Amino acid sequence: MSDVRDGLSELLRPGEEIFVSESEADVLAIVRDVPDEVRVAVGARARQRILAEHKAQHRAAEVEGHLSEVLSGHGVTRVNAESPIAPT
């Protein structure tokens, strides 16, 4: 469960992988009214998605992709340990 956050829906699907609350009343309603098996299933889906898509290696690959895009726009063709910036 989380409060409303920008970008949260990009990480987890609200209602399917996370419960999002806008108020204390929302939190109480989720705790009181959503059956245990539904809450457990939502948590399991969230865990599965996080482990599949949001580990450090996935984030590193994402950063590398963004860097490649930025560097290619500035005449840089590759980045590596021996030659950090190789101009074109």
N, CA, C and O atoms as a CHARMM CRD file, in Angstrom:
* protein
*
  352
    1    1 MET  N      0.84200  -1.16300   0.00000 PROA 1      0.00000
    2    1 MET  CA     0.00000   0.00000   0.00000 PROA 1      0.00000
    3    1 MET  C      0.89200   1.23100   0.00000 PROA 1      0.00000
    4    1 MET  O      1.94800   1.26300   0.63100 PROA 1      0.00000
    5    2 SER  N      0.43700   2.23900  -0.72400 PROA 2      0.00000
    6    2 SER  CA     1.19200   3.48300  -0.81600 PROA 2      0.00000
    7    2 SER  C      0.22900   4.65300  -0.90200 PROA 2      0.00000
    8    2 SER  O     -0.94400   4.50100  -1.24300 PROA 2      0.00000
    9    3 ASP  N      0.75700   5.81600  -0.58500 PROA 3      0.00000
   10    3 ASP  CA    -0.02100   7.01400  -0.88000 PROA 3      0.00000
   11    3 ASP  C      0.22200   7.36200  -2.34500 PROA 3      0.00000
   12    3 ASP  O      1.03800   6.71900  -3.00600 PROA 3      0.00000
   13    4 VAL  N     -0.46500   8.35200  -2.84800 PROA 4      0.00000
   14    4 VAL  CA    -0.34800   8.74100  -4.24600 PROA 4      0.00000
   15    4 VAL  C      1.03900   9.32900  -4.47600 PROA 4      0.00000
   16    4 VAL  O      1.47200  10.22800  -3.75500 PROA 4      0.00000
   17    5 ARG  N      1.72900   8.81000  -5.49200 PROA 5      0.00000
   18    5 ARG  CA     3.07300   9.28600  -5.84300 PROA 5      0.00000
   19    5 ARG  C      3.19200   9.38600  -7.34600 PROA 5      0.00000
   20    5 ARG  O      2.71500   8.51200  -8.07000 PROA 5      0.00000
   21    6 ASP  N      3.83300  10.45500  -7.82700 PROA 6      0.00000
   22    6 ASP  CA     4.10000  10.57300  -9.26100 PROA 6      0.00000
   23    6 ASP  C      4.96600   9.40000  -9.70600 PROA 6      0.00000
   24    6 ASP  O      5.95200   9.06200  -9.05100 PROA 6      0.00000
   25    7 GLY  N      4.59500   8.79300 -10.80900 PROA 7      0.00000
   26    7 GLY  CA     5.39500   7.70800 -11.37500 PROA 7      0.00000
   27    7 GLY  C      5.13600   6.33400 -10.78600 PROA 7      0.00000
   28    7 GLY  O      5.64600   5.33900 -11.30000 PROA 7      0.00000
   29    8 LEU  N      4.35400   6.25900  -9.72100 PROA 8      0.00000
   30    8 LEU  CA     4.10500   4.96500  -9.08100 PROA 8      0.00000
   31    8 LEU  C      3.46100   3.97700 -10.04000 PROA 8      0.00000
   32    8 LEU  O      3.79700   2.79300 -10.04200 PROA 8      0.00000
   33    9 SER  N      2.54400   4.46200 -10.84700 PROA 9      0.00000
   34    9 SER  CA     1.84400   3.56200 -11.77400 PROA 9      0.00000
   35    9 SER  C      2.76300   3.03200 -12.87100 PROA 9      0.00000
   36    9 SER  O      2.40300   2.08200 -13.56700 PROA 9      0.00000
   37   10 GLU  N      3.93800   3.62800 -13.03400 PROA 10     0.00000
   38   10 GLU  CA     4.92100   3.09400 -13.97100 PROA 10     0.00000
   39   10 GLU  C      5.64800   1.89000 -13.37800 PROA 10     0.00000
   40   10 GLU  O      6.15800   1.04300 -14.11100 PROA 10     0.00000
   41   11 LEU  N      5.69100   1.81800 -12.05700 PROA 11     0.00000
   42   11 LEU  CA     6.35800   0.70300 -11.38000 PROA 11     0.00000
   43   11 LEU  C      5.40900  -0.44600 -11.10000 PROA 11     0.00000
   44   11 LEU  O      5.74600  -1.61100 -11.31600 PROA 11     0.00000
   45   12 LEU  N      4.22900  -0.11500 -10.62300 PROA 12     0.00000
   46   12 LEU  CA     3.24100  -1.12100 -10.24600 PROA 12     0.00000
   47   12 LEU  C      1.86100  -0.66200 -10.69000 PROA 12     0.00000
   48   12 LEU  O      1.56200   0.53200 -10.66700 PROA 12     0.00000
   49   13 ARG  N      1.01900  -1.60900 -11.09400 PROA 13     0.00000
   50   13 ARG  CA    -0.33500  -1.28300 -11.54200 PROA 13     0.00000
   51   13 ARG  C     -1.25900  -1.13600 -10.33000 PROA 13     0.00000
   52   13 ARG  O     -1.50600  -2.11400  -9.62300 PROA 13     0.00000
   53   14 PRO  N     -1.77100   0.07100 -10.08300 PROA 14     0.00000
   54   14 PRO  CA    -2.68500   0.28200  -8.95800 PROA 14     0.00000
   55   14 PRO  C     -3.89800  -0.64000  -9.04400 PROA 14     0.00000
   56   14 PRO  O     -4.50300  -0.80000 -10.10400 PROA 14     0.00000
   57   15 GLY  N     -4.23600  -1.23700  -7.91200 PROA 15     0.00000
   58   15 GLY  CA    -5.36700  -2.14500  -7.82800 PROA 15     0.00000
   59   15 GLY  C     -5.04100  -3.57200  -8.20000 PROA 15     0.00000
   60   15 GLY  O     -5.75300  -4.49600  -7.80500 PROA 15     0.00000
   61   16 GLU  N     -3.96800  -3.76700  -8.95900 PROA 16     0.00000
   62   16 GLU  CA    -3.55300  -5.11000  -9.35800 PROA 16     0.00000
   63   16 GLU  C     -2.26900  -5.53900  -8.66200 PROA 16     0.00000
   64   16 GLU  O     -2.10200  -6.70500  -8.30500 PROA 16     0.00000
   65   17 GLU  N     -1.35100  -4.56600  -8.47200 PROA 17     0.00000
   66   17 GLU  CA    -0.05700  -4.87900  -7.86600 PROA 17     0.00000
   67   17 GLU  C      0.23000  -4.01200  -6.63600 PROA 17     0.00000
   68   17 GLU  O      1.20700  -4.23700  -5.92100 PROA 17     0.00000
   69   18 ILE  N     -0.61300  -3.04200  -6.40400 PROA 18     0.00000
   70   18 ILE  CA    -0.44600  -2.18000  -5.23500 PROA 18     0.00000
   71   18 ILE  C     -1.77300  -1.48100  -4.95700 PROA 18     0.00000
   72   18 ILE  O     -2.53400  -1.17700  -5.87500 PROA 18     0.00000
   73   19 PHE  N     -2.03300  -1.23500  -3.69000 PROA 19     0.00000
   74   19 PHE  CA    -3.18700  -0.43200  -3.30600 PROA 19     0.00000
   75   19 PHE  C     -2.69000   0.98300  -3.06900 PROA 19     0.00000
   76   19 PHE  O     -1.68300   1.18800  -2.39000 PROA 19     0.00000
   77   20 VAL  N     -3.39000   1.95400  -3.62300 PROA 20     0.00000
   78   20 VAL  CA    -3.01300   3.35600  -3.47100 PROA 20     0.00000
   79   20 VAL  C     -4.11500   4.05100  -2.67900 PROA 20     0.00000
   80   20 VAL  O     -5.29900   3.94700  -2.99800 PROA 20     0.00000
   81   21 SER  N     -3.69300   4.76000  -1.64200 PROA 21     0.00000
   82   21 SER  CA    -4.66500   5.45700  -0.80900 PROA 21     0.00000
   83   21 SER  C     -4.42300   6.95900  -0.86100 PROA 21     0.00000
   84   21 SER  O     -3.28600   7.42700  -0.92500 PROA 21     0.00000
   85   22 GLU  N     -5.51200   7.68900  -0.83100 PROA 22     0.00000
   86   22 GLU  CA    -5.42900   9.15100  -0.81400 PROA 22     0.00000
   87   22 GLU  C     -5.73400   9.70700   0.56200 PROA 22     0.00000
   88   22 GLU  O     -5.55300  10.89800   0.81800 PROA 22     0.00000
   89   23 SER  N     -6.20500   8.82500   1.45800 PROA 23     0.00000
   90   23 SER  CA    -6.59100   9.31300   2.78300 PROA 23     0.00000
   91   23 SER  C     -6.54400   8.17100   3.79000 PROA 23     0.00000
   92   23 SER  O     -6.39300   7.00400   3.42800 PROA 23     0.00000
   93   24 GLU  N     -6.67600   8.53100   5.04400 PROA 24     0.00000
   94   24 GLU  CA    -6.76000   7.51300   6.10500 PROA 24     0.00000
   95   24 GLU  C     -7.97700   6.62600   5.89500 PROA 24     0.00000
   96   24 GLU  O     -7.93600   5.42700   6.17000 PROA 24     0.00000
   97   25 ALA  N     -9.05500   7.21800   5.41000 PROA 25     0.00000
   98   25 ALA  CA   -10.27100   6.44500   5.14900 PROA 25     0.00000
   99   25 ALA  C    -10.02100   5.37200   4.09200 PROA 25     0.00000
  100   25 ALA  O    -10.54200   4.26200   4.20000 PROA 25     0.00000
  101   26 ASP  N     -9.22200   5.69900   3.06700 PROA 26     0.00000
  102   26 ASP  CA    -8.87600   4.70700   2.04700 PROA 26     0.00000
  103   26 ASP  C     -8.10000   3.53900   2.65900 PROA 26     0.00000
  104   26 ASP  O     -8.37200   2.37700   2.35700 PROA 26     0.00000
  105   27 VAL  N     -7.14500   3.85500   3.50900 PROA 27     0.00000
  106   27 VAL  CA    -6.34500   2.81500   4.16100 PROA 27     0.00000
  107   27 VAL  C     -7.25800   1.90600   4.97900 PROA 27     0.00000
  108   27 VAL  O     -7.17900   0.68200   4.87500 PROA 27     0.00000
  109   28 LEU  N     -8.11100   2.50100   5.78200 PROA 28     0.00000
  110   28 LEU  CA    -9.02600   1.70000   6.60300 PROA 28     0.00000
  111   28 LEU  C     -9.95200   0.84300   5.74600 PROA 28     0.00000
  112   28 LEU  O    -10.22000  -0.31000   6.08300 PROA 28     0.00000
  113   29 ALA  N    -10.44000   1.40200   4.64100 PROA 29     0.00000
  114   29 ALA  CA   -11.32300   0.64100   3.76000 PROA 29     0.00000
  115   29 ALA  C    -10.59800  -0.56000   3.15500 PROA 29     0.00000
  116   29 ALA  O    -11.16400  -1.65000   3.06800 PROA 29     0.00000
  117   30 ILE  N     -9.36800  -0.36600   2.74300 PROA 30     0.00000
  118   30 ILE  CA    -8.59400  -1.47500   2.17900 PROA 30     0.00000
  119   30 ILE  C     -8.37900  -2.55600   3.22800 PROA 30     0.00000
  120   30 ILE  O     -8.56200  -3.74100   2.95200 PROA 30     0.00000
  121   31 VAL  N     -7.99400  -2.15000   4.42100 PROA 31     0.00000
  122   31 VAL  CA    -7.73900  -3.11300   5.49000 PROA 31     0.00000
  123   31 VAL  C     -9.02000  -3.82900   5.91600 PROA 31     0.00000
  124   31 VAL  O     -9.01200  -5.04000   6.13800 PROA 31     0.00000
  125   32 ARG  N    -10.10500  -3.09100   6.02800 PROA 32     0.00000
  126   32 ARG  CA   -11.36400  -3.67200   6.50400 PROA 32     0.00000
  127   32 ARG  C    -12.13200  -4.44000   5.42500 PROA 32     0.00000
  128   32 ARG  O    -12.69400  -5.50100   5.69500 PROA 32     0.00000
  129   33 ASP  N    -12.15500  -3.89600   4.19200 PROA 33     0.00000
  130   33 ASP  CA   -13.08100  -4.39300   3.18300 PROA 33     0.00000
  131   33 ASP  C    -12.47600  -5.33200   2.14100 PROA 33     0.00000
  132   33 ASP  O    -13.19100  -6.13200   1.53800 PROA 33     0.00000
  133   34 VAL  N    -11.18300  -5.23900   1.93000 PROA 34     0.00000
  134   34 VAL  CA   -10.56200  -6.11100   0.92100 PROA 34     0.00000
  135   34 VAL  C    -10.20800  -7.43800   1.58900 PROA 34     0.00000
  136   34 VAL  O     -9.47700  -7.46000   2.57900 PROA 34     0.00000
  137   35 PRO  N    -10.72300  -8.53600   1.05400 PROA 35     0.00000
  138   35 PRO  CA   -10.44900  -9.84100   1.66000 PROA 35     0.00000
  139   35 PRO  C     -8.95300 -10.15300   1.71800 PROA 35     0.00000
  140   35 PRO  O     -8.18100  -9.73400   0.85600 PROA 35     0.00000
  141   36 ASP  N     -8.56800 -10.89200   2.74500 PROA 36     0.00000
  142   36 ASP  CA    -7.15700 -11.25500   2.92900 PROA 36     0.00000
  143   36 ASP  C     -6.55800 -11.86800   1.67200 PROA 36     0.00000
  144   36 ASP  O     -5.44600 -11.51100   1.28300 PROA 36     0.00000
  145   37 GLU  N     -7.27800 -12.78400   1.03100 PROA 37     0.00000
  146   37 GLU  CA    -6.72100 -13.47000  -0.13700 PROA 37     0.00000
  147   37 GLU  C     -6.46700 -12.49200  -1.28700 PROA 37     0.00000
  148   37 GLU  O     -5.54800 -12.70100  -2.07800 PROA 37     0.00000
  149   38 VAL  N     -7.26200 -11.44000  -1.38900 PROA 38     0.00000
  150   38 VAL  CA    -7.03900 -10.42600  -2.42800 PROA 38     0.00000
  151   38 VAL  C     -5.80500  -9.60300  -2.09000 PROA 38     0.00000
  152   38 VAL  O     -4.97500  -9.34500  -2.96200 PROA 38     0.00000
  153   39 ARG  N     -5.67700  -9.19300  -0.84200 PROA 39     0.00000
  154   39 ARG  CA    -4.48800  -8.42200  -0.43400 PROA 39     0.00000
  155   39 ARG  C     -3.21800  -9.24200  -0.63300 PROA 39     0.00000
  156   39 ARG  O     -2.20600  -8.72000  -1.10200 PROA 39     0.00000
  157   40 VAL  N     -3.27100 -10.52100  -0.28000 PROA 40     0.00000
  158   40 VAL  CA    -2.10700 -11.39100  -0.45100 PROA 40     0.00000
  159   40 VAL  C     -1.77800 -11.53900  -1.93700 PROA 40     0.00000
  160   40 VAL  O     -0.60800 -11.50300  -2.31600 PROA 40     0.00000
  161   41 ALA  N     -2.79200 -11.70400  -2.77600 PROA 41     0.00000
  162   41 ALA  CA    -2.56200 -11.85000  -4.21600 PROA 41     0.00000
  163   41 ALA  C     -1.95100 -10.58000  -4.81400 PROA 41     0.00000
  164   41 ALA  O     -1.05000 -10.65800  -5.65000 PROA 41     0.00000
  165   42 VAL  N     -2.43900  -9.41600  -4.38900 PROA 42     0.00000
  166   42 VAL  CA    -1.88200  -8.15100  -4.86800 PROA 42     0.00000
  167   42 VAL  C     -0.41300  -8.04600  -4.44800 PROA 42     0.00000
  168   42 VAL  O      0.44000  -7.66200  -5.24800 PROA 42     0.00000
  169   43 GLY  N     -0.13000  -8.38400  -3.21400 PROA 43     0.00000
  170   43 GLY  CA     1.25700  -8.35600  -2.73900 PROA 43     0.00000
  171   43 GLY  C      2.15300  -9.31900  -3.50300 PROA 43     0.00000
  172   43 GLY  O      3.29900  -8.98900  -3.81000 PROA 43     0.00000
  173   44 ALA  N      1.64700 -10.49500  -3.80900 PROA 44     0.00000
  174   44 ALA  CA     2.42900 -11.48300  -4.56200 PROA 44     0.00000
  175   44 ALA  C      2.71400 -10.99000  -5.98200 PROA 44     0.00000
  176   44 ALA  O      3.82100 -11.16600  -6.49200 PROA 44     0.00000
  177   45 ARG  N      1.71400 -10.37200  -6.62000 PROA 45     0.00000
  178   45 ARG  CA     1.93400  -9.82200  -7.96100 PROA 45     0.00000
  179   45 ARG  C      2.95900  -8.68600  -7.91900 PROA 45     0.00000
  180   45 ARG  O      3.80300  -8.57300  -8.80900 PROA 45     0.00000
  181   46 ALA  N      2.88400  -7.86100  -6.90100 PROA 46     0.00000
  182   46 ALA  CA     3.84800  -6.76000  -6.76200 PROA 46     0.00000
  183   46 ALA  C      5.25900  -7.31400  -6.59300 PROA 46     0.00000
  184   46 ALA  O      6.19600  -6.84400  -7.23700 PROA 46     0.00000
  185   47 ARG  N      5.40400  -8.29200  -5.74500 PROA 47     0.00000
  186   47 ARG  CA     6.71900  -8.90700  -5.51100 PROA 47     0.00000
  187   47 ARG  C      7.26900  -9.51200  -6.79400 PROA 47     0.00000
  188   47 ARG  O      8.44200  -9.33500  -7.12000 PROA 47     0.00000
  189   48 GLN  N      6.41600 -10.22800  -7.52000 PROA 48     0.00000
  190   48 GLN  CA     6.83200 -10.85800  -8.76400 PROA 48     0.00000
  191   48 GLN  C      7.30200  -9.81100  -9.77500 PROA 48     0.00000
  192   48 GLN  O      8.32800  -9.99000 -10.43100 PROA 48     0.00000
  193   49 ARG  N      6.55800  -8.73600  -9.89300 PROA 49     0.00000
  194   49 ARG  CA     6.93100  -7.68300 -10.85500 PROA 49     0.00000
  195   49 ARG  C      8.22500  -6.99300 -10.45300 PROA 49     0.00000
  196   49 ARG  O      9.09200  -6.75500 -11.29400 PROA 49     0.00000
  197   50 ILE  N      8.35800  -6.67200  -9.17500 PROA 50     0.00000
  198   50 ILE  CA     9.58000  -6.00500  -8.71100 PROA 50     0.00000
  199   50 ILE  C     10.79700  -6.88300  -8.96000 PROA 50     0.00000
  200   50 ILE  O     11.81700  -6.40900  -9.46100 PROA 50     0.00000
  201   51 LEU  N     10.69200  -8.16200  -8.61300 PROA 51     0.00000
  202   51 LEU  CA    11.82300  -9.06700  -8.82400 PROA 51     0.00000
  203   51 LEU  C     12.13000  -9.25800 -10.29900 PROA 51     0.00000
  204   51 LEU  O     13.28900  -9.44600 -10.66700 PROA 51     0.00000
  205   52 ALA  N     11.11600  -9.21500 -11.14900 PROA 52     0.00000
  206   52 ALA  CA    11.32200  -9.42100 -12.58000 PROA 52     0.00000
  207   52 ALA  C     11.85300  -8.18500 -13.29800 PROA 52     0.00000
  208   52 ALA  O     12.60500  -8.30400 -14.26600 PROA 52     0.00000
  209   53 GLU  N     11.46500  -6.99400 -12.82600 PROA 53     0.00000
  210   53 GLU  CA    11.75500  -5.79600 -13.61000 PROA 53     0.00000
  211   53 GLU  C     12.52800  -4.69400 -12.90700 PROA 53     0.00000
  212   53 GLU  O     12.97700  -3.75400 -13.56300 PROA 53     0.00000
  213   54 HSD  N     12.69200  -4.77700 -11.62200 PROA 54     0.00000
  214   54 HSD  CA    13.23300  -3.61900 -10.91600 PROA 54     0.00000
  215   54 HSD  C     14.44500  -3.93500 -10.04500 PROA 54     0.00000
  216   54 HSD  O     14.68000  -3.26200  -9.04200 PROA 54     0.00000
  217   55 LYS  N     15.21000  -4.94500 -10.42000 PROA 55     0.00000
  218   55 LYS  CA    16.44100  -5.23900  -9.69300 PROA 55     0.00000
  219   55 LYS  C     17.54300  -4.28900 -10.16300 PROA 55     0.00000
  220   55 LYS  O     17.39200  -3.59500 -11.16900 PROA 55     0.00000
  221   56 ALA  N     18.63500  -4.27100  -9.43200 PROA 56     0.00000
  222   56 ALA  CA    19.74300  -3.36800  -9.75000 PROA 56     0.00000
  223   56 ALA  C     20.24400  -3.57400 -11.17400 PROA 56     0.00000
  224   56 ALA  O     20.54500  -2.60000 -11.86500 PROA 56     0.00000
  225   57 GLN  N     20.33800  -4.81300 -11.62300 PROA 57     0.00000
  226   57 GLN  CA    20.84000  -5.06300 -12.98000 PROA 57     0.00000
  227   57 GLN  C     19.90400  -4.47400 -14.03300 PROA 57     0.00000
  228   57 GLN  O     20.36300  -4.02400 -15.08200 PROA 57     0.00000
  229   58 HSD  N     18.59600  -4.47200 -13.76500 PROA 58     0.00000
  230   58 HSD  CA    17.66000  -3.86000 -14.69100 PROA 58     0.00000
  231   58 HSD  C     17.82900  -2.34400 -14.70000 PROA 58     0.00000
  232   58 HSD  O     17.78600  -1.71500 -15.75700 PROA 58     0.00000
  233   59 ARG  N     18.02000  -1.76900 -13.53200 PROA 59     0.00000
  234   59 ARG  CA    18.22200  -0.32300 -13.43900 PROA 59     0.00000
  235   59 ARG  C     19.51900   0.08100 -14.13200 PROA 59     0.00000
  236   59 ARG  O     19.57000   1.10500 -14.81400 PROA 59     0.00000
  237   60 ALA  N     20.57200  -0.72900 -13.95700 PROA 60     0.00000
  238   60 ALA  CA    21.84600  -0.42400 -14.60100 PROA 60     0.00000
  239   60 ALA  C     21.69800  -0.45500 -16.12000 PROA 60     0.00000
  240   60 ALA  O     22.22200   0.41900 -16.81000 PROA 60     0.00000
  241   61 ALA  N     21.00100  -1.43900 -16.63700 PROA 61     0.00000
  242   61 ALA  CA    20.77500  -1.52000 -18.08800 PROA 61     0.00000
  243   61 ALA  C     19.96900  -0.31700 -18.57500 PROA 61     0.00000
  244   61 ALA  O     20.22600   0.21500 -19.65500 PROA 61     0.00000
  245   62 GLU  N     19.00600   0.10000 -17.77900 PROA 62     0.00000
  246   62 GLU  CA    18.20400   1.26700 -18.13700 PROA 62     0.00000
  247   62 GLU  C     19.06200   2.52500 -18.18400 PROA 62     0.00000
  248   62 GLU  O     18.93000   3.33300 -19.10300 PROA 62     0.00000
  249   63 VAL  N     19.93600   2.69400 -17.20100 PROA 63     0.00000
  250   63 VAL  CA    20.83300   3.85200 -17.16600 PROA 63     0.00000
  251   63 VAL  C     21.77900   3.81200 -18.36600 PROA 63     0.00000
  252   63 VAL  O     22.00900   4.83300 -19.01300 PROA 63     0.00000
  253   64 GLU  N     22.32500   2.63100 -18.66200 PROA 64     0.00000
  254   64 GLU  CA    23.21200   2.50600 -19.82200 PROA 64     0.00000
  255   64 GLU  C     22.49800   2.91200 -21.10700 PROA 64     0.00000
  256   64 GLU  O     23.07000   3.59400 -21.95700 PROA 64     0.00000
  257   65 GLY  N     21.25300   2.48900 -21.23800 PROA 65     0.00000
  258   65 GLY  CA    20.48200   2.85300 -22.42100 PROA 65     0.00000
  259   65 GLY  C     20.29400   4.35900 -22.54300 PROA 65     0.00000
  260   65 GLY  O     20.44700   4.93200 -23.62200 PROA 65     0.00000
  261   66 HSD  N     19.96000   4.99200 -21.42300 PROA 66     0.00000
  262   66 HSD  CA    19.78500   6.44800 -21.43000 PROA 66     0.00000
  263   66 HSD  C     21.10100   7.15700 -21.75800 PROA 66     0.00000
  264   66 HSD  O     21.12100   8.11800 -22.52600 PROA 66     0.00000
  265   67 LEU  N     22.20000   6.67400 -21.16800 PROA 67     0.00000
  266   67 LEU  CA    23.50300   7.28300 -21.44800 PROA 67     0.00000
  267   67 LEU  C     23.87900   7.12900 -22.91000 PROA 67     0.00000
  268   67 LEU  O     24.39700   8.06300 -23.52100 PROA 67     0.00000
  269   68 SER  N     23.62300   5.95900 -23.47400 PROA 68     0.00000
  270   68 SER  CA    23.93500   5.74400 -24.88600 PROA 68     0.00000
  271   68 SER  C     23.16700   6.71000 -25.76500 PROA 68     0.00000
  272   68 SER  O     23.71400   7.25300 -26.72500 PROA 68     0.00000
  273   69 GLU  N     21.88700   6.92900 -25.44000 PROA 69     0.00000
  274   69 GLU  CA    21.08000   7.87600 -26.21500 PROA 69     0.00000
  275   69 GLU  C     21.65900   9.28400 -26.12800 PROA 69     0.00000
  276   69 GLU  O     21.80400   9.97600 -27.13600 PROA 69     0.00000
  277   70 VAL  N     21.98500   9.69100 -24.91400 PROA 70     0.00000
  278   70 VAL  CA    22.51300  11.04500 -24.71400 PROA 70     0.00000
  279   70 VAL  C     23.86400  11.19800 -25.40100 PROA 70     0.00000
  280   70 VAL  O     24.09800  12.18400 -26.10000 PROA 70     0.00000
  281   71 LEU  N     24.74900  10.23300 -25.20800 PROA 71     0.00000
  282   71 LEU  CA    26.08300  10.33400 -25.78200 PROA 71     0.00000
  283   71 LEU  C     26.06300  10.25000 -27.30400 PROA 71     0.00000
  284   71 LEU  O     26.85500  10.91900 -27.96800 PROA 71     0.00000
  285   72 SER  N     25.17800   9.44700 -27.85700 PROA 72     0.00000
  286   72 SER  CA    25.11700   9.34800 -29.32200 PROA 72     0.00000
  287   72 SER  C     24.66000  10.67100 -29.93200 PROA 72     0.00000
  288   72 SER  O     25.01700  10.98500 -31.06800 PROA 72     0.00000
  289   73 GLY  N     23.89500  11.42600 -29.21000 PROA 73     0.00000
  290   73 GLY  CA    23.46200  12.73300 -29.68300 PROA 73     0.00000
  291   73 GLY  C     24.55800  13.77900 -29.62300 PROA 73     0.00000
  292   73 GLY  O     24.40800  14.87800 -30.15900 PROA 73     0.00000
  293   74 HSD  N     25.67000  13.43600 -28.96700 PROA 74     0.00000
  294   74 HSD  CA    26.79300  14.36700 -28.84100 PROA 74     0.00000
  295   74 HSD  C     28.03400  13.84000 -29.55200 PROA 74     0.00000
  296   74 HSD  O     29.15100  14.21700 -29.19900 PROA 74     0.00000
  297   75 GLY  N     27.85600  12.97800 -30.54700 PROA 75     0.00000
  298   75 GLY  CA    28.98800  12.49000 -31.33200 PROA 75     0.00000
  299   75 GLY  C     29.82300  11.43700 -30.63500 PROA 75     0.00000
  300   75 GLY  O     30.95700  11.19200 -31.04700 PROA 75     0.00000
  301   76 VAL  N     29.30600  10.80800 -29.59800 PROA 76     0.00000
  302   76 VAL  CA    30.03400   9.75900 -28.89900 PROA 76     0.00000
  303   76 VAL  C     29.44700   8.42700 -29.31900 PROA 76     0.00000
  304   76 VAL  O     28.23300   8.23000 -29.28200 PROA 76     0.00000
  305   77 THR  N     30.31900   7.51700 -29.71800 PROA 77     0.00000
  306   77 THR  CA    29.81600   6.24000 -30.22000 PROA 77     0.00000
  307   77 THR  C     29.79100   5.13400 -29.17800 PROA 77     0.00000
  308   77 THR  O     28.98300   4.21300 -29.28700 PROA 77     0.00000
  309   78 ARG  N     30.65000   5.19800 -28.17500 PROA 78     0.00000
  310   78 ARG  CA    30.66400   4.13700 -27.16900 PROA 78     0.00000
  311   78 ARG  C     31.32000   4.61200 -25.88400 PROA 78     0.00000
  312   78 ARG  O     32.04900   5.60300 -25.86600 PROA 78     0.00000
  313   79 VAL  N     31.05300   3.90300 -24.84200 PROA 79     0.00000
  314   79 VAL  CA    31.66100   4.17300 -23.54900 PROA 79     0.00000
  315   79 VAL  C     32.17700   2.85200 -23.02600 PROA 79     0.00000
  316   79 VAL  O     31.44500   1.86200 -23.00300 PROA 79     0.00000
  317   80 ASN  N     33.46200   2.82300 -22.59600 PROA 80     0.00000
  318   80 ASN  CA    34.00100   1.61900 -21.95400 PROA 80     0.00000
  319   80 ASN  C     35.11400   2.00900 -21.00200 PROA 80     0.00000
  320   80 ASN  O     35.49300   3.17800 -20.92700 PROA 80     0.00000
  321   81 ALA  N     35.63600   1.03900 -20.27600 PROA 81     0.00000
  322   81 ALA  CA    36.61800   1.31000 -19.23000 PROA 81     0.00000
  323   81 ALA  C     37.94000   1.82000 -19.80600 PROA 81     0.00000
  324   81 ALA  O     38.58400   2.67300 -19.19400 PROA 81     0.00000
  325   82 GLU  N     38.36100   1.31200 -20.97800 PROA 82     0.00000
  326   82 GLU  CA    39.65900   1.70900 -21.54100 PROA 82     0.00000
  327   82 GLU  C     39.60600   3.09300 -22.16400 PROA 82     0.00000
  328   82 GLU  O     40.57100   3.85300 -22.08000 PROA 82     0.00000
  329   83 SER  N     38.51100   3.41600 -22.77400 PROA 83     0.00000
  330   83 SER  CA    38.36500   4.69700 -23.45600 PROA 83     0.00000
  331   83 SER  C     36.98800   5.25800 -23.09200 PROA 83     0.00000
  332   83 SER  O     36.02000   5.06300 -23.82600 PROA 83     0.00000
  333   84 PRO  N     36.90700   5.95300 -21.95900 PROA 84     0.00000
  334   84 PRO  CA    35.59800   6.38800 -21.45800 PROA 84     0.00000
  335   84 PRO  C     34.74700   7.09900 -22.48300 PROA 84     0.00000
  336   84 PRO  O     33.53200   6.90000 -22.50800 PROA 84     0.00000
  337   85 ILE  N     35.33500   7.91300 -23.32200 PROA 85     0.00000
  338   85 ILE  CA    34.54400   8.59200 -24.35000 PROA 85     0.00000
  339   85 ILE  C     35.31300   8.50100 -25.66300 PROA 85     0.00000
  340   85 ILE  O     36.44400   8.97400 -25.77500 PROA 85     0.00000
  341   86 ALA  N     34.68000   7.88900 -26.64300 PROA 86     0.00000
  342   86 ALA  CA    35.30800   7.73800 -27.94900 PROA 86     0.00000
  343   86 ALA  C     34.57200   8.60200 -28.95700 PROA 86     0.00000
  344   86 ALA  O     33.48000   8.23500 -29.39200 PROA 86     0.00000
  345   87 PRO  N     35.14200   9.74800 -29.34300 PROA 87     0.00000
  346   87 PRO  CA    34.46200  10.62900 -30.29300 PROA 87     0.00000
  347   87 PRO  C     34.35800   9.97000 -31.66000 PROA 87     0.00000
  348   87 PRO  O     35.16000   9.11000 -32.02200 PROA 87     0.00000
  349   88 THR  N     33.34800  10.39700 -32.40900 PROA 88     0.00000
  350   88 THR  CA    33.15800   9.86900 -33.76200 PROA 88     0.00000
  351   88 THR  C     33.96800  10.64400 -34.76600 PROA 88     0.00000
  352   88 THR  O     33.93100  10.33900 -35.95800 PROA 88     0.00000
